[in-house]
Amino acid sequence: WAASSFDAAMFINYEQVNMDDRFGQIMIENLRRRQCDLAGVQTCKSLESQKERLLSNGWETASAVDMMELYSKLPQAEVSRIESLEFLDEMELLEQLMQHYCLCWATRGGHELGLKEITY
């Protein structure tokens, strides 16, 4: 709807990704046991499937990055500050979790606004 309703628009989405691997399947099973099915989880297979979903729905550009990659690009001082807020004794689990969530963004029009040039 948004892609076809505006001449210039940007859409940002935070969602699951990599749901076909063992960790993703365990996430889905745990939610099902709580009677919470993830509608549309089939589009959460990969970063590529996330981008394709946006492009096939009328967006001109689409990008996606998993949260672990995004976290790794933060300035080291900020990472230290974040990690000092709460002791993390299971860094591997945090990494797995962050590899299963992503930030996606798509643009339409807005050339004069520089929307296509937005990257992370």
Phi and psi in degrees as a GROMACS rama.xvg file:
@    title "Ramachandran Plot"
@    xaxis  label "Phi"
@    yaxis  label "Psi"
@TYPE xy
-62.8932  -40.5499  ALA-2
-63.347  -32.1696  ALA-3
-94.3663  -7.70274  SER-4
-98.353  -15.3196  SER-5
-128.722  141.779  PHE-6
-71.3439  -36.3425  ASP-7
-131.083  122.561  ALA-8
-155.293  156.576  ALA-9
-134.333  136.813  MET-10
-120.41  132.39  PHE-11
-123.267  133.742  ILE-12
-135.609  135.891  ASN-13
-114.961  119.772  TYR-14
-155.941  170.516  GLU-15
-68.1011  155.797  GLN-16
-152.535  163.534  VAL-17
59.5032  40.1043  ASN-18
-81.5319  -1.00667  MET-19
-87.512  -14.4562  ASP-20
-83.4493  176.831  ASP-21
-60.8098  -42.9394  ARG-22
-62.0205  -43.8431  PHE-23
-62.949  -40.9868  GLY-24
-64.6198  -37.4393  GLN-25
-65.3213  -40.1963  ILE-26
-58.5619  -46.5024  MET-27
-63.063  -44.4112  ILE-28
-62.2145  -42.845  GLU-29
-62.1431  -39.6406  ASN-30
-69.2327  -39.309  LEU-31
-62.0148  -39.4586  ARG-32
-62.0541  -24.2699  ARG-33
-94.7773  12.6747  ARG-34
59.3011  40.9817  GLN-35
-127.818  91.489  CYS-36
-81.6294  141.543  ASP-37
-87.7702  101.461  LEU-38
-65.2049  132.979  ALA-39
81.008  12.6736  GLY-40
-61.63  -22.2336  VAL-41
-63.3396  -22.8831  GLN-42
-87.5561  1.53207  THR-43
-101.905  26.7748  CYS-44
-71.3855  -36.8504  LYS-45
-158.592  170.839  SER-46
-62.9216  -36.9228  LEU-47
-64.32  -41.7631  GLU-48
-67.81  -32.389  SER-49
-64.4816  -46.3528  GLN-50
-63.794  -43.5283  LYS-51
-60.8272  -39.0275  GLU-52
-59.9248  -42.6955  ARG-53
-67.2559  -46.4064  LEU-54
-63.7891  -37.4185  LEU-55
-74.6645  -8.33495  SER-56
-109.667  23.9767  ASN-57
99.9501  -1.09592  GLY-58
-81.1276  144.91  TRP-59
-82.6061  -36.3249  GLU-60
-129.673  153.584  THR-61
-151.117  139.612  ALA-62
-138.153  157.134  SER-63
-153.618  145.563  ALA-64
-145.698  138.416  VAL-65
-77.4588  157.768  ASP-66
-67.8184  -25.3019  MET-67
-68.5121  -41.8981  MET-68
-64.1586  -43.275  GLU-69
-62.0225  -44.3493  LEU-70
-60.9175  -38.5318  TYR-71
-68.813  -17.404  SER-72
-91.9762  -7.26623  LYS-73
-66.6926  150.199  LEU-74
-59.3526  140.192  PRO-75
-56.3056  -35.8102  GLN-76
-62.0457  -38.3185  ALA-77
-71.0229  -39.6028  GLU-78
-61.2899  -44.4079  VAL-79
-61.2841  -42.2597  SER-80
-62.9212  -46.03  ARG-81
-61.6023  -46.4801  ILE-82
-71.7963  -18.4207  GLU-83
-80.5363  -14.9559  SER-84
-68.1536  -34.8709  LEU-85
-149.837  132.707  GLU-86
-64.7682  127.683  PHE-87
-108.698  105.778  LEU-88
-95.8555  -6.48456  ASP-89
-121.797  62.7899  GLU-90
-60.8181  -35.188  MET-91
-62.6488  -39.9063  GLU-92
-66.6875  -40.9219  LEU-93
-61.0423  -43.1109  LEU-94
-61.9137  -43.8028  GLU-95
-61.9248  -43.0403  GLN-96
-63.2911  -44.6703  LEU-97
-69.6553  -23.775  MET-98
-75.3547  -8.01723  GLN-99
-111.098  14.7718  HIS-100
-133.931  148.101  TYR-101
-140.709  161.647  CYS-102
-111.495  123.738  LEU-103
-119.454  146.883  CYS-104
-144.054  148.835  TRP-105
-139.567  152.144  ALA-106
-132.231  158.393  THR-107
-145.739  128.182  ARG-108
61.1898  -151.274  GLY-109
68.7597  23.9021  GLY-110
-56.6001  -40.2786  HIS-111
-69.8386  -16.5422  GLU-112
-92.7425  -9.55734  LEU-113
77.3733  23.8813  GLY-114
-61.4889  -36.9322  LEU-115
-66.4357  -23.174  LYS-116
-87.0698  -1.56869  GLU-117
-71.9686  121.856  ILE-118
-132.936  178.441  THR-119
